[in-house]
Amino acid sequence: MPKIEFESSIEFVADINEQKDCLMSQDPTQDDPGALWFNIDISKGHLFKAGDRVRVTVEKID
């Protein structure tokens, strides 16, 4: 199963609507081919905040 994993800090948490937020990390060095960043919607009720370090894992499920 192909898998990608990296660690990054949450830059900010955006309020999308009454059910979800978006965790975002958009590295200012987007021109750097080695820089990885993310935007992911998650359900409200999480405890994440800007500055938290997170591990992002993307795994193909057959």
HTML snippet that shows the backbone in 3Dmol.js (N, CA, C, O; Angstrom):
<script src="https://3Dmol.org/build/3Dmol-min.js"></script>
<div id="view" style="width:600px;height:400px;position:relative"></div>
<script>
const pdb = `
ATOM      1  N   MET A   1       0.828  -1.176   0.000  1.00  0.00           N
ATOM      2  CA  MET A   1       0.000   0.000   0.000  1.00  0.00           C
ATOM      3  C   MET A   1       0.881   1.252   0.000  1.00  0.00           C
ATOM      4  O   MET A   1       1.670   1.437   0.926  1.00  0.00           O
ATOM      5  N   PRO A   2       0.767   2.102  -1.002  1.00  0.00           N
ATOM      6  CA  PRO A   2       1.540   3.350  -1.004  1.00  0.00           C
ATOM      7  C   PRO A   2       1.161   4.222   0.195  1.00  0.00           C
ATOM      8  O   PRO A   2      -0.005   4.320   0.576  1.00  0.00           O
ATOM      9  N   LYS A   3       2.184   4.850   0.772  1.00  0.00           N
ATOM     10  CA  LYS A   3       1.966   5.662   1.962  1.00  0.00           C
ATOM     11  C   LYS A   3       2.907   6.856   1.948  1.00  0.00           C
ATOM     12  O   LYS A   3       4.082   6.734   1.601  1.00  0.00           O
ATOM     13  N   ILE A   4       2.372   8.021   2.333  1.00  0.00           N
ATOM     14  CA  ILE A   4       3.172   9.238   2.478  1.00  0.00           C
ATOM     15  C   ILE A   4       2.959   9.717   3.904  1.00  0.00           C
ATOM     16  O   ILE A   4       1.834   9.723   4.402  1.00  0.00           O
ATOM     17  N   GLU A   5       4.040  10.120   4.562  1.00  0.00           N
ATOM     18  CA  GLU A   5       3.929  10.601   5.935  1.00  0.00           C
ATOM     19  C   GLU A   5       4.924  11.732   6.142  1.00  0.00           C
ATOM     20  O   GLU A   5       6.082  11.632   5.736  1.00  0.00           O
ATOM     21  N   PHE A   6       4.466  12.820   6.781  1.00  0.00           N
ATOM     22  CA  PHE A   6       5.368  13.906   7.130  1.00  0.00           C
ATOM     23  C   PHE A   6       4.844  14.628   8.362  1.00  0.00           C
ATOM     24  O   PHE A   6       3.670  14.505   8.713  1.00  0.00           O
ATOM     25  N   GLU A   7       5.724  15.383   9.015  1.00  0.00           N
ATOM     26  CA  GLU A   7       5.350  16.154  10.193  1.00  0.00           C
ATOM     27  C   GLU A   7       5.410  17.632   9.856  1.00  0.00           C
ATOM     28  O   GLU A   7       6.264  18.077   9.090  1.00  0.00           O
ATOM     29  N   SER A   8       4.483  18.390  10.444  1.00  0.00           N
ATOM     30  CA  SER A   8       4.412  19.817  10.181  1.00  0.00           C
ATOM     31  C   SER A   8       3.672  20.500  11.320  1.00  0.00           C
ATOM     32  O   SER A   8       3.041  19.831  12.138  1.00  0.00           O
ATOM     33  N   SER A   9       3.741  21.814  11.381  1.00  0.00           N
ATOM     34  CA  SER A   9       2.976  22.581  12.357  1.00  0.00           C
ATOM     35  C   SER A   9       1.714  23.126  11.708  1.00  0.00           C
ATOM     36  O   SER A   9       1.713  23.485  10.530  1.00  0.00           O
ATOM     37  N   ILE A  10       0.639  23.185  12.490  1.00  0.00           N
ATOM     38  CA  ILE A  10      -0.592  23.804  12.008  1.00  0.00           C
ATOM     39  C   ILE A  10      -0.364  25.312  11.986  1.00  0.00           C
ATOM     40  O   ILE A  10      -0.010  25.908  13.003  1.00  0.00           O
ATOM     41  N   GLU A  11      -0.567  25.915  10.834  1.00  0.00           N
ATOM     42  CA  GLU A  11      -0.406  27.369  10.704  1.00  0.00           C
ATOM     43  C   GLU A  11      -1.627  28.085  11.265  1.00  0.00           C
ATOM     44  O   GLU A  11      -1.494  29.040  12.031  1.00  0.00           O
ATOM     45  N   PHE A  12      -2.816  27.624  10.884  1.00  0.00           N
ATOM     46  CA  PHE A  12      -4.034  28.183  11.455  1.00  0.00           C
ATOM     47  C   PHE A  12      -5.203  27.219  11.284  1.00  0.00           C
ATOM     48  O   PHE A  12      -5.154  26.299  10.467  1.00  0.00           O
ATOM     49  N   VAL A  13      -6.254  27.446  12.070  1.00  0.00           N
ATOM     50  CA  VAL A  13      -7.471  26.647  12.015  1.00  0.00           C
ATOM     51  C   VAL A  13      -8.583  27.573  11.525  1.00  0.00           C
ATOM     52  O   VAL A  13      -8.879  28.585  12.161  1.00  0.00           O
ATOM     53  N   ALA A  14      -9.195  27.225  10.398  1.00  0.00           N
ATOM     54  CA  ALA A  14     -10.269  28.042   9.821  1.00  0.00           C
ATOM     55  C   ALA A  14     -11.629  27.455  10.188  1.00  0.00           C
ATOM     56  O   ALA A  14     -11.823  26.240  10.155  1.00  0.00           O
ATOM     57  N   ASP A  15     -12.559  28.328  10.534  1.00  0.00           N
ATOM     58  CA  ASP A  15     -13.934  27.946  10.835  1.00  0.00           C
ATOM     59  C   ASP A  15     -14.688  27.838   9.508  1.00  0.00           C
ATOM     60  O   ASP A  15     -14.946  28.856   8.867  1.00  0.00           O
ATOM     61  N   ILE A  16     -15.043  26.626   9.088  1.00  0.00           N
ATOM     62  CA  ILE A  16     -15.730  26.429   7.807  1.00  0.00           C
ATOM     63  C   ILE A  16     -17.233  26.612   7.968  1.00  0.00           C
ATOM     64  O   ILE A  16     -17.843  27.406   7.251  1.00  0.00           O
ATOM     65  N   ASN A  17     -17.829  25.888   8.898  1.00  0.00           N
ATOM     66  CA  ASN A  17     -19.260  26.014   9.179  1.00  0.00           C
ATOM     67  C   ASN A  17     -19.535  25.435  10.565  1.00  0.00           C
ATOM     68  O   ASN A  17     -18.597  25.191  11.324  1.00  0.00           O
ATOM     69  N   GLU A  18     -20.802  25.211  10.907  1.00  0.00           N
ATOM     70  CA  GLU A  18     -21.135  24.735  12.254  1.00  0.00           C
ATOM     71  C   GLU A  18     -20.713  23.290  12.505  1.00  0.00           C
ATOM     72  O   GLU A  18     -20.761  22.825  13.644  1.00  0.00           O
ATOM     73  N   GLN A  19     -20.296  22.571  11.453  1.00  0.00           N
ATOM     74  CA  GLN A  19     -19.934  21.160  11.609  1.00  0.00           C
ATOM     75  C   GLN A  19     -18.446  20.870  11.456  1.00  0.00           C
ATOM     76  O   GLN A  19     -17.966  19.844  11.938  1.00  0.00           O
ATOM     77  N   LYS A  20     -17.710  21.760  10.792  1.00  0.00           N
ATOM     78  CA  LYS A  20     -16.306  21.431  10.540  1.00  0.00           C
ATOM     79  C   LYS A  20     -15.399  22.657  10.534  1.00  0.00           C
ATOM     80  O   LYS A  20     -15.836  23.789  10.324  1.00  0.00           O
ATOM     81  N   ASP A  21     -14.116  22.382  10.774  1.00  0.00           N
ATOM     82  CA  ASP A  21     -13.025  23.350  10.677  1.00  0.00           C
ATOM     83  C   ASP A  21     -12.028  22.830   9.655  1.00  0.00           C
ATOM     84  O   ASP A  21     -12.125  21.688   9.207  1.00  0.00           O
ATOM     85  N   CYS A  22     -11.081  23.662   9.294  1.00  0.00           N
ATOM     86  CA  CYS A  22     -10.026  23.252   8.368  1.00  0.00           C
ATOM     87  C   CYS A  22      -8.678  23.527   9.014  1.00  0.00           C
ATOM     88  O   CYS A  22      -8.376  24.662   9.382  1.00  0.00           O
ATOM     89  N   LEU A  23      -7.867  22.477   9.150  1.00  0.00           N
ATOM     90  CA  LEU A  23      -6.496  22.634   9.630  1.00  0.00           C
ATOM     91  C   LEU A  23      -5.626  22.972   8.432  1.00  0.00           C
ATOM     92  O   LEU A  23      -5.708  22.312   7.397  1.00  0.00           O
ATOM     93  N   MET A  24      -4.792  23.999   8.568  1.00  0.00           N
ATOM     94  CA  MET A  24      -4.001  24.440   7.420  1.00  0.00           C
ATOM     95  C   MET A  24      -2.544  24.652   7.782  1.00  0.00           C
ATOM     96  O   MET A  24      -2.206  25.140   8.861  1.00  0.00           O
ATOM     97  N   SER A  25      -1.707  24.274   6.855  1.00  0.00           N
ATOM     98  CA  SER A  25      -0.284  24.562   6.912  1.00  0.00           C
ATOM     99  C   SER A  25       0.173  24.787   5.485  1.00  0.00           C
ATOM    100  O   SER A  25       0.305  23.838   4.712  1.00  0.00           O
ATOM    101  N   GLN A  26       0.413  26.036   5.135  1.00  0.00           N
ATOM    102  CA  GLN A  26       0.861  26.364   3.788  1.00  0.00           C
ATOM    103  C   GLN A  26       2.235  27.005   3.896  1.00  0.00           C
ATOM    104  O   GLN A  26       2.365  28.215   4.080  1.00  0.00           O
ATOM    105  N   ASP A  27       3.242  26.178   3.781  1.00  0.00           N
ATOM    106  CA  ASP A  27       4.613  26.621   3.930  1.00  0.00           C
ATOM    107  C   ASP A  27       4.887  27.806   3.003  1.00  0.00           C
ATOM    108  O   ASP A  27       4.568  27.746   1.815  1.00  0.00           O
ATOM    109  N   PRO A  28       5.477  28.887   3.533  1.00  0.00           N
ATOM    110  CA  PRO A  28       5.759  30.059   2.688  1.00  0.00           C
ATOM    111  C   PRO A  28       6.816  29.774   1.622  1.00  0.00           C
ATOM    112  O   PRO A  28       7.035  30.593   0.729  1.00  0.00           O
ATOM    113  N   THR A  29       7.464  28.629   1.712  1.00  0.00           N
ATOM    114  CA  THR A  29       8.483  28.269   0.720  1.00  0.00           C
ATOM    115  C   THR A  29       7.898  27.281  -0.288  1.00  0.00           C
ATOM    116  O   THR A  29       8.532  26.278  -0.615  1.00  0.00           O
ATOM    117  N   GLN A  30       6.690  27.562  -0.779  1.00  0.00           N
ATOM    118  CA  GLN A  30       6.032  26.636  -1.705  1.00  0.00           C
ATOM    119  C   GLN A  30       6.849  26.386  -2.962  1.00  0.00           C
ATOM    120  O   GLN A  30       6.623  25.402  -3.666  1.00  0.00           O
ATOM    121  N   ASP A  31       7.789  27.263  -3.245  1.00  0.00           N
ATOM    122  CA  ASP A  31       8.657  27.048  -4.407  1.00  0.00           C
ATOM    123  C   ASP A  31       9.700  25.972  -4.136  1.00  0.00           C
ATOM    124  O   ASP A  31      10.338  25.476  -5.065  1.00  0.00           O
ATOM    125  N   ASP A  32       9.876  25.609  -2.862  1.00  0.00           N
ATOM    126  CA  ASP A  32      10.818  24.563  -2.483  1.00  0.00           C
ATOM    127  C   ASP A  32      10.160  23.212  -2.759  1.00  0.00           C
ATOM    128  O   ASP A  32       9.165  22.880  -2.116  1.00  0.00           O
ATOM    129  N   PRO A  33      10.691  22.419  -3.703  1.00  0.00           N
ATOM    130  CA  PRO A  33      10.063  21.140  -4.027  1.00  0.00           C
ATOM    131  C   PRO A  33      10.042  20.157  -2.859  1.00  0.00           C
ATOM    132  O   PRO A  33       9.316  19.164  -2.913  1.00  0.00           O
ATOM    133  N   GLY A  34      10.815  20.405  -1.814  1.00  0.00           N
ATOM    134  CA  GLY A  34      10.826  19.522  -0.661  1.00  0.00           C
ATOM    135  C   GLY A  34       9.818  19.908   0.415  1.00  0.00           C
ATOM    136  O   GLY A  34       9.609  19.160   1.371  1.00  0.00           O
ATOM    137  N   ALA A  35       9.189  21.084   0.260  1.00  0.00           N
ATOM    138  CA  ALA A  35       8.232  21.556   1.265  1.00  0.00           C
ATOM    139  C   ALA A  35       6.874  20.890   1.051  1.00  0.00           C
ATOM    140  O   ALA A  35       6.331  20.917  -0.054  1.00  0.00           O
ATOM    141  N   LEU A  36       6.330  20.296   2.109  1.00  0.00           N
ATOM    142  CA  LEU A  36       5.015  19.664   2.048  1.00  0.00           C
ATOM    143  C   LEU A  36       4.071  20.439   2.949  1.00  0.00           C
ATOM    144  O   LEU A  36       4.459  20.864   4.037  1.00  0.00           O
ATOM    145  N   TRP A  37       2.838  20.626   2.509  1.00  0.00           N
ATOM    146  CA  TRP A  37       1.856  21.335   3.310  1.00  0.00           C
ATOM    147  C   TRP A  37       0.497  20.696   3.137  1.00  0.00           C
ATOM    148  O   TRP A  37       0.325  19.830   2.280  1.00  0.00           O
ATOM    149  N   PHE A  38      -0.486  21.114   3.949  1.00  0.00           N
ATOM    150  CA  PHE A  38      -1.792  20.463   3.931  1.00  0.00           C
ATOM    151  C   PHE A  38      -2.915  21.430   4.263  1.00  0.00           C
ATOM    152  O   PHE A  38      -2.697  22.441   4.931  1.00  0.00           O
ATOM    153  N   ASN A  39      -4.098  21.122   3.804  1.00  0.00           N
ATOM    154  CA  ASN A  39      -5.373  21.728   4.189  1.00  0.00           C
ATOM    155  C   ASN A  39      -6.321  20.550   4.331  1.00  0.00           C
ATOM    156  O   ASN A  39      -6.563  19.834   3.359  1.00  0.00           O
ATOM    157  N   ILE A  40      -6.861  20.337   5.522  1.00  0.00           N
ATOM    158  CA  ILE A  40      -7.733  19.196   5.727  1.00  0.00           C
ATOM    159  C   ILE A  40      -8.916  19.591   6.606  1.00  0.00           C
ATOM    160  O   ILE A  40      -8.738  20.173   7.676  1.00  0.00           O
ATOM    161  N   ASP A  41     -10.109  19.272   6.152  1.00  0.00           N
ATOM    162  CA  ASP A  41     -11.316  19.530   6.933  1.00  0.00           C
ATOM    163  C   ASP A  41     -11.483  18.435   7.978  1.00  0.00           C
ATOM    164  O   ASP A  41     -11.306  17.251   7.691  1.00  0.00           O
ATOM    165  N   ILE A  42     -11.831  18.855   9.211  1.00  0.00           N
ATOM    166  CA  ILE A  42     -12.088  17.910  10.294  1.00  0.00           C
ATOM    167  C   ILE A  42     -13.345  18.344  11.046  1.00  0.00           C
ATOM    168  O   ILE A  42     -13.739  19.509  11.001  1.00  0.00           O
ATOM    169  N   SER A  43     -13.959  17.397  11.730  1.00  0.00           N
ATOM    170  CA  SER A  43     -15.176  17.681  12.494  1.00  0.00           C
ATOM    171  C   SER A  43     -14.872  18.588  13.681  1.00  0.00           C
ATOM    172  O   SER A  43     -13.796  18.516  14.275  1.00  0.00           O
ATOM    173  N   LYS A  44     -15.841  19.446  14.020  1.00  0.00           N
ATOM    174  CA  LYS A  44     -15.720  20.291  15.209  1.00  0.00           C
ATOM    175  C   LYS A  44     -15.551  19.403  16.440  1.00  0.00           C
ATOM    176  O   LYS A  44     -15.866  18.214  16.396  1.00  0.00           O
ATOM    177  N   GLY A  45     -15.066  19.964  17.511  1.00  0.00           N
ATOM    178  CA  GLY A  45     -14.862  19.214  18.737  1.00  0.00           C
ATOM    179  C   GLY A  45     -13.418  18.753  18.911  1.00  0.00           C
ATOM    180  O   GLY A  45     -13.068  18.179  19.943  1.00  0.00           O
ATOM    181  N   HIS A  46     -12.584  19.002  17.911  1.00  0.00           N
ATOM    182  CA  HIS A  46     -11.161  18.650  17.998  1.00  0.00           C
ATOM    183  C   HIS A  46     -10.480  19.598  18.992  1.00  0.00           C
ATOM    184  O   HIS A  46     -11.063  20.601  19.401  1.00  0.00           O
ATOM    185  N   LEU A  47      -9.282  19.280  19.361  1.00  0.00           N
ATOM    186  CA  LEU A  47      -8.531  20.117  20.294  1.00  0.00           C
ATOM    187  C   LEU A  47      -7.301  20.739  19.633  1.00  0.00           C
ATOM    188  O   LEU A  47      -6.397  21.201  20.330  1.00  0.00           O
ATOM    189  N   PHE A  48      -7.252  20.757  18.290  1.00  0.00           N
ATOM    190  CA  PHE A  48      -6.100  21.296  17.580  1.00  0.00           C
ATOM    191  C   PHE A  48      -6.133  22.816  17.572  1.00  0.00           C
ATOM    192  O   PHE A  48      -7.197  23.434  17.539  1.00  0.00           O
ATOM    193  N   LYS A  49      -4.912  23.416  17.603  1.00  0.00           N
ATOM    194  CA  LYS A  49      -4.798  24.868  17.533  1.00  0.00           C
ATOM    195  C   LYS A  49      -3.532  25.223  16.750  1.00  0.00           C
ATOM    196  O   LYS A  49      -2.645  24.390  16.565  1.00  0.00           O
ATOM    197  N   ALA A  50      -3.469  26.457  16.302  1.00  0.00           N
ATOM    198  CA  ALA A  50      -2.294  26.934  15.575  1.00  0.00           C
ATOM    199  C   ALA A  50      -1.042  26.691  16.421  1.00  0.00           C
ATOM    200  O   ALA A  50      -1.034  26.928  17.629  1.00  0.00           O
ATOM    201  N   GLY A  51      -0.001  26.220  15.768  1.00  0.00           N
ATOM    202  CA  GLY A  51       1.260  25.941  16.438  1.00  0.00           C
ATOM    203  C   GLY A  51       1.439  24.488  16.836  1.00  0.00           C
ATOM    204  O   GLY A  51       2.567  24.053  17.067  1.00  0.00           O
ATOM    205  N   ASP A  52       0.347  23.718  16.922  1.00  0.00           N
ATOM    206  CA  ASP A  52       0.468  22.297  17.250  1.00  0.00           C
ATOM    207  C   ASP A  52       1.236  21.576  16.143  1.00  0.00           C
ATOM    208  O   ASP A  52       1.036  21.846  14.958  1.00  0.00           O
ATOM    209  N   ARG A  53       2.114  20.656  16.543  1.00  0.00           N
ATOM    210  CA  ARG A  53       2.797  19.797  15.572  1.00  0.00           C
ATOM    211  C   ARG A  53       1.940  18.578  15.341  1.00  0.00           C
ATOM    212  O   ARG A  53       1.416  17.980  16.280  1.00  0.00           O
ATOM    213  N   VAL A  54       1.801  18.213  14.066  1.00  0.00           N
ATOM    214  CA  VAL A  54       0.987  17.053  13.705  1.00  0.00           C
ATOM    215  C   VAL A  54       1.744  16.186  12.710  1.00  0.00           C
ATOM    216  O   VAL A  54       2.666  16.639  12.033  1.00  0.00           O
ATOM    217  N   ARG A  55       1.331  14.935  12.641  1.00  0.00           N
ATOM    218  CA  ARG A  55       1.852  14.017  11.631  1.00  0.00           C
ATOM    219  C   ARG A  55       0.726  13.773  10.650  1.00  0.00           C
ATOM    220  O   ARG A  55      -0.379  13.393  11.036  1.00  0.00           O
ATOM    221  N   VAL A  56       1.013  13.995   9.381  1.00  0.00           N
ATOM    222  CA  VAL A  56       0.037  13.780   8.306  1.00  0.00           C
ATOM    223  C   VAL A  56       0.384  12.476   7.610  1.00  0.00           C
ATOM    224  O   VAL A  56       1.514  12.293   7.156  1.00  0.00           O
ATOM    225  N   THR A  57      -0.584  11.563   7.523  1.00  0.00           N
ATOM    226  CA  THR A  57      -0.379  10.291   6.870  1.00  0.00           C
ATOM    227  C   THR A  57      -1.452  10.107   5.805  1.00  0.00           C
ATOM    228  O   THR A  57      -2.644  10.254   6.075  1.00  0.00           O
ATOM    229  N   VAL A  58      -1.019   9.789   4.609  1.00  0.00           N
ATOM    230  CA  VAL A  58      -1.945   9.487   3.503  1.00  0.00           C
ATOM    231  C   VAL A  58      -1.600   8.085   3.057  1.00  0.00           C
ATOM    232  O   VAL A  58      -0.462   7.803   2.684  1.00  0.00           O
ATOM    233  N   GLU A  59      -2.591   7.204   3.097  1.00  0.00           N
ATOM    234  CA  GLU A  59      -2.359   5.804   2.779  1.00  0.00           C
ATOM    235  C   GLU A  59      -3.446   5.311   1.837  1.00  0.00           C
ATOM    236  O   GLU A  59      -4.632   5.544   2.070  1.00  0.00           O
ATOM    237  N   LYS A  60      -3.046   4.643   0.794  1.00  0.00           N
ATOM    238  CA  LYS A  60      -3.998   4.068  -0.145  1.00  0.00           C
ATOM    239  C   LYS A  60      -4.639   2.820   0.455  1.00  0.00           C
ATOM    240  O   LYS A  60      -3.952   1.935   0.967  1.00  0.00           O
ATOM    241  N   ILE A  61      -5.947   2.766   0.384  1.00  0.00           N
ATOM    242  CA  ILE A  61      -6.678   1.604   0.878  1.00  0.00           C
ATOM    243  C   ILE A  61      -7.299   0.897  -0.304  1.00  0.00           C
ATOM    244  O   ILE A  61      -8.047   1.494  -1.078  1.00  0.00           O
ATOM    245  N   ASP A  62      -6.992  -0.350  -0.438  1.00  0.00           N
ATOM    246  CA  ASP A  62      -7.531  -1.123  -1.569  1.00  0.00           C
ATOM    247  C   ASP A  62      -8.902  -1.654  -1.274  1.00  0.00           C
ATOM    248  O   ASP A  62      -9.499  -2.325  -2.117  1.00  0.00           O
TER     249      ASP A  62
END
`;
const viewer = $3Dmol.createViewer("view");
viewer.addModel(pdb, "pdb");
viewer.setStyle({}, {cartoon: {color: "spectrum"}});
viewer.zoomTo();
viewer.render();
</script>
